[in-house]
Amino acid sequence: ASIANQQDMQVLISAQVAEAYYAYRTTETRIAIAHKNAEIQKRSYEITETLFKNGEQSELDLQQARTQYLATLSSIPELELSLAHIRNALAVLLGRAPGELEELFVANANYKLPDVAVDDARHIPANLLNRRPDVRAAAWQVASQSAQIGIAEADYYPAISLLGSLGWSGSSLSGASDTGSLLLGSAVQWNIFDYGRIENNIRVQDARLQQLIETYQNTVLLAAREVDDAAYSIKKTAEQQVFVDEAVKASERALEIANTRYREGYAGFQRVLDAQRAMFAQAERQLLTQSSSI
């Protein structure tokens, strides 16, 4: 049971490393999206500035474009700070000093988070729950307590020593000396007048066993619920991802049309601002949906 608990801690640390890694990659991508959005808003700001200087648009459009552009730029340092915090947390989990991690460097600029196969999550054998450290630890605790009943029942029978016994005892009191004992020859020890203590001890050990059995069953049920919840979450998130991806494409097209109509004088700048906000919100949602499925 102690070994299973130790393995449980190893699994927990591995899970925390994986969670921190995906949080790092997600934040990294959010920063890239923010820079991309800032570039788009910068172009809109430059267009409105040119139109304002030429007297074709009011200062309201200029200030609205400038406000949105600066707001996006102000969000980047906060994301970079969060990225540094996640990186340092990951370094501590790996037993390293806070700072840069070589493993986080990606040469490929088009790096994407790995996708989770939905079909694999749907068909998970129930006996795989036995591989969970918490389930195995609970099972070993039941086995250990079951052996305690046998030990308690052994007190009904005499203990026989054929060759003798060797004993030693020590005391934590200052000035008290340690004592040793040596008995040679055969000996028999039997608790005949136990006054029901042996039977009561057996009942106590059996009650503890029943308690651990209930704990084991509850551990298995909780493990099954967690696995089923995770599998269903992966399935539904994958379904949601399809619609979110389509929404991102539609918002990008809407922004393109809004920019064109604004430059040609058929629409006000408010339509451009609304289209930008919609596209940025959908892009953020797309990333968060993808990261939540892992």
Contacts in CASP RR format, 6 or more apart in sequence:
PFRMAT RR
TARGET T0000
AUTHOR 0000-0000-0000
METHOD contacts of the structure
MODEL  1
ASIANQQDMQVLISAQVAEAYYAYRTTETRIAIAHKNAEIQKRSYEITET
LFKNGEQSELDLQQARTQYLATLSSIPELELSLAHIRNALAVLLGRAPGE
LEELFVANANYKLPDVAVDDARHIPANLLNRRPDVRAAAWQVASQSAQIG
IAEADYYPAISLLGSLGWSGSSLSGASDTGSLLLGSAVQWNIFDYGRIEN
NIRVQDARLQQLIETYQNTVLLAAREVDDAAYSIKKTAEQQVFVDEAVKA
SERALEIANTRYREGYAGFQRVLDAQRAMFAQAERQLLTQSSSI
1 137 0 8 1.000
1 138 0 8 1.000
1 140 0 8 1.000
1 141 0 8 1.000
1 144 0 8 1.000
4 133 0 8 1.000
4 134 0 8 1.000
4 136 0 8 1.000
4 137 0 8 1.000
4 140 0 8 1.000
5 133 0 8 1.000
5 137 0 8 1.000
7 133 0 8 1.000
7 136 0 8 1.000
8 133 0 8 1.000
8 134 0 8 1.000
8 137 0 8 1.000
10 133 0 8 1.000
11 133 0 8 1.000
13 93 0 8 1.000
16 93 0 8 1.000
17 90 0 8 1.000
17 93 0 8 1.000
17 94 0 8 1.000
20 86 0 8 1.000
20 89 0 8 1.000
20 90 0 8 1.000
20 93 0 8 1.000
21 90 0 8 1.000
22 113 0 8 1.000
22 291 0 8 1.000
22 294 0 8 1.000
23 86 0 8 1.000
23 291 0 8 1.000
24 83 0 8 1.000
24 86 0 8 1.000
24 87 0 8 1.000
24 90 0 8 1.000
24 104 0 8 1.000
25 111 0 8 1.000
25 113 0 8 1.000
25 291 0 8 1.000
26 113 0 8 1.000
26 287 0 8 1.000
26 288 0 8 1.000
26 291 0 8 1.000
27 79 0 8 1.000
27 82 0 8 1.000
27 83 0 8 1.000
27 86 0 8 1.000
28 83 0 8 1.000
29 113 0 8 1.000
29 287 0 8 1.000
30 79 0 8 1.000
30 284 0 8 1.000
30 287 0 8 1.000
31 76 0 8 1.000
31 79 0 8 1.000
31 80 0 8 1.000
31 83 0 8 1.000
33 280 0 8 1.000
33 283 0 8 1.000
33 284 0 8 1.000
33 287 0 8 1.000
34 72 0 8 1.000
34 75 0 8 1.000
34 76 0 8 1.000
34 79 0 8 1.000
35 76 0 8 1.000
37 72 0 8 1.000
37 276 0 8 1.000
37 280 0 8 1.000
37 283 0 8 1.000
38 69 0 8 1.000
38 72 0 8 1.000
38 73 0 8 1.000
38 76 0 8 1.000
40 255 0 8 1.000
40 276 0 8 1.000
41 65 0 8 1.000
41 68 0 8 1.000
41 69 0 8 1.000
41 72 0 8 1.000
41 276 0 8 1.000
42 69 0 8 1.000
44 65 0 8 1.000
44 68 0 8 1.000
44 69 0 8 1.000
44 259 0 8 1.000
44 269 0 8 1.000
44 272 0 8 1.000
44 276 0 8 1.000
45 62 0 8 1.000
45 65 0 8 1.000
45 66 0 8 1.000
45 69 0 8 1.000
47 65 0 8 1.000
47 262 0 8 1.000
47 263 0 8 1.000
48 57 0 8 1.000
48 61 0 8 1.000
48 62 0 8 1.000
48 64 0 8 1.000
48 65 0 8 1.000
48 269 0 8 1.000
49 62 0 8 1.000
49 65 0 8 1.000
51 57 0 8 1.000
51 61 0 8 1.000
52 58 0 8 1.000
52 59 0 8 1.000
52 61 0 8 1.000
52 62 0 8 1.000
57 269 0 8 1.000
61 268 0 8 1.000
61 269 0 8 1.000
64 269 0 8 1.000
64 270 0 8 1.000
64 273 0 8 1.000
65 269 0 8 1.000
65 273 0 8 1.000
68 273 0 8 1.000
68 276 0 8 1.000
68 277 0 8 1.000
72 280 0 8 1.000
87 98 0 8 1.000
87 99 0 8 1.000
87 100 0 8 1.000
87 101 0 8 1.000
87 104 0 8 1.000
88 98 0 8 1.000
88 99 0 8 1.000
90 101 0 8 1.000
90 104 0 8 1.000
91 97 0 8 1.000
91 98 0 8 1.000
91 99 0 8 1.000
91 101 0 8 1.000
92 98 0 8 1.000
94 101 0 8 1.000
113 290 0 8 1.000
113 291 0 8 1.000
113 294 0 8 1.000
114 294 0 8 1.000
116 234 0 8 1.000
116 238 0 8 1.000
116 293 0 8 1.000
116 294 0 8 1.000
118 234 0 8 1.000
118 235 0 8 1.000
118 238 0 8 1.000
121 230 0 8 1.000
121 231 0 8 1.000
121 234 0 8 1.000
121 235 0 8 1.000
122 231 0 8 1.000
122 235 0 8 1.000
124 227 0 8 1.000
124 231 0 8 1.000
126 224 0 8 1.000
129 135 0 8 1.000
129 220 0 8 1.000
129 223 0 8 1.000
129 224 0 8 1.000
129 227 0 8 1.000
130 136 0 8 1.000
130 139 0 8 1.000
132 223 0 8 1.000
134 219 0 8 1.000
134 223 0 8 1.000
135 216 0 8 1.000
135 219 0 8 1.000
135 220 0 8 1.000
135 223 0 8 1.000
138 212 0 8 1.000
138 215 0 8 1.000
138 216 0 8 1.000
138 219 0 8 1.000
138 220 0 8 1.000
139 216 0 8 1.000
141 212 0 8 1.000
141 215 0 8 1.000
141 216 0 8 1.000
142 209 0 8 1.000
142 212 0 8 1.000
142 213 0 8 1.000
142 216 0 8 1.000
145 205 0 8 1.000
145 208 0 8 1.000
145 209 0 8 1.000
145 212 0 8 1.000
146 209 0 8 1.000
148 205 0 8 1.000
148 208 0 8 1.000
148 209 0 8 1.000
149 202 0 8 1.000
149 205 0 8 1.000
149 206 0 8 1.000
149 209 0 8 1.000
150 205 0 8 1.000
151 205 0 8 1.000
152 198 0 8 1.000
152 201 0 8 1.000
152 202 0 8 1.000
152 204 0 8 1.000
152 205 0 8 1.000
153 198 0 8 1.000
153 202 0 8 1.000
155 191 0 8 1.000
155 194 0 8 1.000
155 198 0 8 1.000
155 201 0 8 1.000
156 198 0 8 1.000
157 190 0 8 1.000
158 188 0 8 1.000
158 189 0 8 1.000
158 190 0 8 1.000
159 188 0 8 1.000
159 189 0 8 1.000
159 190 0 8 1.000
160 186 0 8 1.000
160 187 0 8 1.000
160 188 0 8 1.000
161 183 0 8 1.000
161 185 0 8 1.000
161 186 0 8 1.000
161 187 0 8 1.000
161 188 0 8 1.000
161 189 0 8 1.000
162 185 0 8 1.000
162 186 0 8 1.000
163 184 0 8 1.000
163 185 0 8 1.000
163 186 0 8 1.000
164 183 0 8 1.000
164 184 0 8 1.000
164 185 0 8 1.000
164 186 0 8 1.000
164 187 0 8 1.000
165 181 0 8 1.000
165 182 0 8 1.000
165 183 0 8 1.000
165 187 0 8 1.000
166 181 0 8 1.000
166 182 0 8 1.000
166 183 0 8 1.000
167 180 0 8 1.000
167 181 0 8 1.000
167 182 0 8 1.000
168 178 0 8 1.000
168 179 0 8 1.000
168 180 0 8 1.000
168 181 0 8 1.000
169 178 0 8 1.000
169 179 0 8 1.000
169 180 0 8 1.000
169 181 0 8 1.000
170 176 0 8 1.000
170 178 0 8 1.000
170 179 0 8 1.000
171 177 0 8 1.000
171 178 0 8 1.000
191 198 0 8 1.000
233 293 0 8 1.000
234 293 0 8 1.000
237 289 0 8 1.000
237 292 0 8 1.000
237 293 0 8 1.000
238 293 0 8 1.000
240 289 0 8 1.000
241 286 0 8 1.000
241 289 0 8 1.000
241 290 0 8 1.000
241 293 0 8 1.000
244 282 0 8 1.000
244 285 0 8 1.000
244 286 0 8 1.000
244 289 0 8 1.000
245 286 0 8 1.000
247 282 0 8 1.000
247 285 0 8 1.000
247 286 0 8 1.000
248 279 0 8 1.000
248 282 0 8 1.000
248 283 0 8 1.000
248 286 0 8 1.000
251 275 0 8 1.000
251 278 0 8 1.000
251 279 0 8 1.000
251 281 0 8 1.000
251 282 0 8 1.000
251 283 0 8 1.000
252 279 0 8 1.000
254 275 0 8 1.000
254 278 0 8 1.000
254 279 0 8 1.000
255 272 0 8 1.000
255 275 0 8 1.000
255 276 0 8 1.000
255 278 0 8 1.000
255 279 0 8 1.000
257 275 0 8 1.000
258 267 0 8 1.000
258 271 0 8 1.000
258 272 0 8 1.000
258 274 0 8 1.000
258 275 0 8 1.000
259 272 0 8 1.000
259 275 0 8 1.000
261 267 0 8 1.000
261 268 0 8 1.000
261 271 0 8 1.000
262 268 0 8 1.000
262 269 0 8 1.000
262 271 0 8 1.000
262 272 0 8 1.000
END
